[in-house]
Amino acid sequence: MFSFIKNWFGKDRDDARSLEDLKKEIQEESIVEAEELQEAGNAVNAAQTTDKPAPAPKKERQKVKTELSLHPLWEEMLDNEKKYALRFLQADLPEMIVGTVGVTGFSMIPGDGGITVAMFFRNGTAYPVRFKTITLSVYLDDRLFARHAFNMEELGAIPSNTSRPWEVFFPADSFVSDNFAFSRWKVKLHVGKSMYQWPRELDLDPAMEAKMTDMQKNRLEYILQVLPPLKRNTVEVTGFDISRMKDGRLVVAMLFQNATDQVYSPEKLDITIKDPDGSVIAEGLVQTDKIHVRPGTSRPWIMVFPPELVKKQDTVLRHWALIVK
């Protein structure tokens, strides 16, 4: 614990950064409704929030300024100088929308076996909040870098309208990329209705797998790592390869991602391929009853358009869009 304190102040006084320098490390805020936190099993003084009306749109709600709340252990272990630095940083955080909770990162330190991220856990409600099991993600320049579930019960109860500093450790196996080149970063909080799924388990059809090279399999694994997460109970189809055969057929490779809790097996799909100006390259109603995508997995599938369904035979296939209905 307190890895960020060591990083901030350095071993020697000459290494210490100014408070203004530390302020520059404050990152973008991620917030969710307090009701979402409570639905996910976290405590927001549930006895007093029962049967509350739905919150008004965020833009119509009041905002509140938060104060610093230190965990008792931090209160005991940190000296006055470090407490002052944290209070200075907290004072520069934006006001919170009333009725929301969130996180704001302010330090990210690579280390052996992972990264340590320090952030303020923020409470913009009128009641104490306890985080239990939550998922946090680190984004580098708006691209997912790491995602991990944390048990936050040690954080304790965060009083009303306060921000509490804490640090967590993202192990290396939570990384989805090894790229540390970035200009900005942020931490995102995922709870309740805002939870997303990453269907990263590649479920290959045995017949297809037998025909694939290791390079092709590795490419699919890479695509799964860089695709954005899916909202729960949704299915996404992404086209990732296209080629035209000499006989006029158009071959399209697509990836089905299933973020539902049931097997996805559509009988028919209306599939359209368009070029950048919106013109139809090929389209057709396709029998897809052989597609079976297990819950939480992704499965590639090859679609072949016969020549009579290809509208534009001379289009350069450098840029294209897949539309599935």
C-alpha positions, 0 to 999 in steps of 0.5 A, a space after each residue: 500500500 501507498 505505492 503512489 506516495 513513494 512515487 510522488 514524493 521520491 526517496 529524497 526531498 529533491 525528487 519531490 514534485 510540487 503540488 501543481 505537478 501532482 494536480 496534473 495527474 488527476 484523470 477523467 472521472 467515471 460515474 454511475 447512479 447510486 441505484 446501480 451500485 445498490 442493485 449490484 449488491 453494494 450498500 447505499 444505506 438501503 433502508 433510506 433509499 427504498 422506493 425512491 423515485 427514479 433520478 432526474 436526468 443528470 443535466 437537470 440535477 444539482 451538483 455537490 462539492 466533496 471533501 476528503 475522507 481518509 480511511 482510518 488506517 491512512 489517517 494513522 499512517 500518513 503524515 501531515 504533509 501527505 494528507 495535505 497533498 491528498 486534500 489539495 488534490 481532492 479539492 481540485 476534483 469536479 463537483 459531483 452530480 447529486 445521487 451518483 458515485 464514481 472513481 477518479 484516478 490520479 496515479 498509475 505505477 507499472 511494477 513487477 507483475 502488474 500496475 498499481 492504480 490510485 484513485 478517489 472513490 467518490 460519493 455524491 449521495 446523501 448517505 454513506 456508501 460501501 463498495 463490495 465487489 466491483 469491476 474496474 478498467 484502465 483505458 489508455 487513450 480510450 482503448 481498453 488496457 486492463 480489466 479486473 474485479 476487486 473486493 473493496 470491503 476493506 475500503 469501508 464506508 465512504 461518508 456522504 459527499 466525500 472522496 476517499 483515496 485508495 489504491 488497487 493492483 491490476 495483475 498482468 493477467 488482467 491486461 488485454 494489451 502490452 502497449 504502455 505508449 499513451 498520452 492520457 489514461 482513465 479508470 472506469 467503474 462498472 457496476 449493476 446495469 452499467 456492466 459490460 461483458 468481454 466474450 473473449 473465449 474463442 469457440 471455433 467450429 471443429 471443421 473450421 479449426 482443422 482448416 486454420 493456420 496458427 497465424 489465422 488463430 492468433 489473428 482471431 485472438 488478437 481481434 477479440 482482445 481489441 474489440 470493445 466490450 458488449 452490453 449485457 444481453 446483446 449479440 454483435 457481429 463484426 466483419 474482419 476479412 473479405 475477398 473476391 473470388 475469380 468466379 465472382 463470389 464474395 467471401 466474408 469472414 465475420 465474428 459473432 460475439 454472444 453476451 447473453 446467457 443463452 446459445 445464440 442460433 439464428 435461423 436466418 439473417 439479412 446480411 449486407 456489405 456496403 462500401 464507404 459511400 453507402 452503396 450496396 456491394 452485396 446483400 442477401 437473406 442467409 440460412 444461418 441455422 448452423 451457427 451456434 454461439 455459446 454464452 460468453 463466447 465468440 465464434 467466427 463464421 464464413 459467408 459466401 455470396 454467390 455472383 448473383 447477390 453481388 451488386 458491384 463486382 468492381 469495387 475496391 474492397 479496402 474499406 467496407 461495412 458489414 450490416 446484419 439484421 
